[in-house]
């Protein structure tokens, strides 16, 4: 899910395939526009098995085991990502 203002800025329409990436990896999902989010925030709901994704790599490809600030621990629900239209 992503805010419609972010999607418009990236020329992404509801249902379009998108690429979500960071330094750890990338995957493809379909955009779902939802203005109940803050602009700049994306949400991937549920936990799908890796084989449900086009590349065979699931959402956890974006998450590392690096300690998160300020006091450590894993950053399971807080990862910086880039969104682009999928090719």
Phi and psi restraints in degrees (value plus and minus 20) as a CYANA .aco file:
   2 UNK   PHI    -167.4  -127.4
   2 UNK   PSI     135.7   175.7
   3 UNK   PHI     -89.5   -49.5
   3 UNK   PSI     123.3   163.3
   4 UNK   PHI     -83.0   -43.0
   4 UNK   PSI     -49.6    -9.6
   5 UNK   PHI     -86.1   -46.1
   5 UNK   PSI     -60.2   -20.2
   6 UNK   PHI     -85.9   -45.9
   6 UNK   PSI     -62.7   -22.7
   7 UNK   PHI     -83.0   -43.0
   7 UNK   PSI     -63.0   -23.0
   8 UNK   PHI     -82.3   -42.3
   8 UNK   PSI     -61.9   -21.9
   9 UNK   PHI     -81.8   -41.8
   9 UNK   PSI     -49.8    -9.8
  10 UNK   PHI    -119.8   -79.8
  10 UNK   PSI     -13.6    26.4
  11 UNK   PHI      37.4    77.4
  11 UNK   PSI      23.8    63.8
  12 UNK   PHI    -132.4   -92.4
  12 UNK   PSI     111.7   151.7
  13 UNK   PHI    -124.9   -84.9
  13 UNK   PSI     140.7   180.7
  14 UNK   PHI     -75.6   -35.6
  14 UNK   PSI     108.2   148.2
  15 UNK   PHI      70.9   110.9
  15 UNK   PSI     -30.3     9.7
  16 UNK   PHI     -84.6   -44.6
  16 UNK   PSI     125.5   165.5
  17 UNK   PHI     -90.5   -50.5
  17 UNK   PSI     115.2   155.2
  18 UNK   PHI    -148.5  -108.5
  18 UNK   PSI     135.3   175.3
  19 UNK   PHI    -126.5   -86.5
  19 UNK   PSI     106.5   146.5
  20 UNK   PHI    -131.6   -91.6
  20 UNK   PSI     106.4   146.4
  21 UNK   PHI    -166.4  -126.4
  21 UNK   PSI     141.1   181.1
  22 UNK   PHI    -175.3  -135.3
  22 UNK   PSI    -189.4  -149.4
  23 UNK   PHI     -84.9   -44.9
  23 UNK   PSI     -38.9     1.1
  24 UNK   PHI    -105.9   -65.9
  24 UNK   PSI     -49.5    -9.5
  25 UNK   PHI     150.7   190.7
  25 UNK   PSI    -188.1  -148.1
  26 UNK   PHI    -172.2  -132.2
  26 UNK   PSI     136.2   176.2
  27 UNK   PHI    -174.3  -134.3
  27 UNK   PSI     148.3   188.3
  28 UNK   PHI    -137.3   -97.3
  28 UNK   PSI     118.8   158.8
  29 UNK   PHI    -157.2  -117.2
  29 UNK   PSI     159.1   199.1
  30 UNK   PHI    -125.9   -85.9
  30 UNK   PSI     117.2   157.2
  31 UNK   PHI     -90.2   -50.2
  31 UNK   PSI     118.2   158.2
  32 UNK   PHI    -145.9  -105.9
  32 UNK   PSI      94.5   134.5
  33 UNK   PHI    -100.3   -60.3
  33 UNK   PSI     111.3   151.3
  34 UNK   PHI    -169.6  -129.6
  34 UNK   PSI      88.8   128.8
  35 UNK   PHI     -99.6   -59.6
  35 UNK   PSI     -14.1    25.9
  36 UNK   PHI    -100.1   -60.1
  36 UNK   PSI     -21.6    18.4
  37 UNK   PHI    -119.5   -79.5
  37 UNK   PSI     136.5   176.5
  38 UNK   PHI     -91.5   -51.5
  38 UNK   PSI     119.9   159.9
  39 UNK   PHI     -74.3   -34.3
  39 UNK   PSI     120.7   160.7
  40 UNK   PHI      72.6   112.6
  40 UNK   PSI     -25.3    14.7
  41 UNK   PHI    -131.1   -91.1
  41 UNK   PSI     116.3   156.3
  42 UNK   PHI    -142.5  -102.5
  42 UNK   PSI     130.7   170.7
  43 UNK   PHI    -152.6  -112.6
  43 UNK   PSI     111.5   151.5
  44 UNK   PHI    -133.4   -93.4
  44 UNK   PSI      84.4   124.4
  45 UNK   PHI    -100.5   -60.5
  45 UNK   PSI     132.8   172.8
  46 UNK   PHI      57.4    97.4
  46 UNK   PSI     153.7   193.7
  47 UNK   PHI    -145.9  -105.9
  47 UNK   PSI      86.4   126.4
  48 UNK   PHI    -118.2   -78.2
  48 UNK   PSI     125.8   165.8
  49 UNK   PHI     -85.7   -45.7
  49 UNK   PSI     134.4   174.4
  50 UNK   PHI     -74.0   -34.0
  50 UNK   PSI     -57.1   -17.1
  51 UNK   PHI     -92.3   -52.3
  51 UNK   PSI     -24.3    15.7
  52 UNK   PHI    -101.6   -61.6
  52 UNK   PSI     -29.2    10.8
  53 UNK   PHI    -120.3   -80.3
  53 UNK   PSI     127.1   167.1
  54 UNK   PHI     -72.4   -32.4
  54 UNK   PSI     -62.3   -22.3
  55 UNK   PHI    -109.9   -69.9
  55 UNK   PSI     -25.3    14.7
  56 UNK   PHI      61.3   101.3
  56 UNK   PSI     -15.1    24.9
  57 UNK   PHI    -135.5   -95.5
  57 UNK   PSI     104.0   144.0
  58 UNK   PHI    -106.9   -66.9
  58 UNK   PSI    -192.5  -152.5
  59 UNK   PHI     -79.9   -39.9
  59 UNK   PSI     -47.6    -7.6
  60 UNK   PHI     -90.4   -50.4
  60 UNK   PSI     -28.2    11.8
  61 UNK   PHI     -82.6   -42.6
  61 UNK   PSI     -39.4     0.6
  62 UNK   PHI    -109.7   -69.7
  62 UNK   PSI     -26.5    13.5
  63 UNK   PHI    -133.1   -93.1
  63 UNK   PSI     114.7   154.7
  64 UNK   PHI    -128.8   -88.8
  64 UNK   PSI    -196.7  -156.7
  65 UNK   PHI    -121.1   -81.1
  65 UNK   PSI      -7.5    32.5
  66 UNK   PHI     -84.0   -44.0
  66 UNK   PSI     119.9   159.9
  67 UNK   PHI     -84.3   -44.3
  67 UNK   PSI     116.1   156.1
  68 UNK   PHI    -113.9   -73.9
  68 UNK   PSI     129.8   169.8
  69 UNK   PHI     -99.0   -59.0
  69 UNK   PSI     145.0   185.0
  70 UNK   PHI    -108.9   -68.9
  70 UNK   PSI     -32.2     7.8
  71 UNK   PHI    -141.8  -101.8
  71 UNK   PSI      -6.8    33.2
  72 UNK   PHI      78.8   118.8
  72 UNK   PSI    -191.6  -151.6
  73 UNK   PHI      74.4   114.4
  73 UNK   PSI     146.2   186.2
  74 UNK   PHI    -103.9   -63.9
  74 UNK   PSI     130.8   170.8
  75 UNK   PHI    -122.6   -82.6
  75 UNK   PSI      38.6    78.6
  76 UNK   PHI     -83.4   -43.4
  76 UNK   PSI     -52.6   -12.6
  77 UNK   PHI    -136.3   -96.3
  77 UNK   PSI      -0.4    39.6
  78 UNK   PHI    -167.4  -127.4
  78 UNK   PSI      70.6   110.6
  79 UNK   PHI    -150.9  -110.9
  79 UNK   PSI     115.4   155.4
  80 UNK   PHI     -97.9   -57.9
  80 UNK   PSI     109.4   149.4
  81 UNK   PHI    -156.3  -116.3
  81 UNK   PSI     141.2   181.2
  82 UNK   PHI    -131.0   -91.0
  82 UNK   PSI     123.3   163.3
  83 UNK   PHI    -137.6   -97.6
  83 UNK   PSI     110.1   150.1
  84 UNK   PHI    -159.0  -119.0
  84 UNK   PSI     136.3   176.3
  85 UNK   PHI     -81.6   -41.6
  85 UNK   PSI     120.2   160.2
  86 UNK   PHI     -93.6   -53.6
  86 UNK   PSI     127.6   167.6
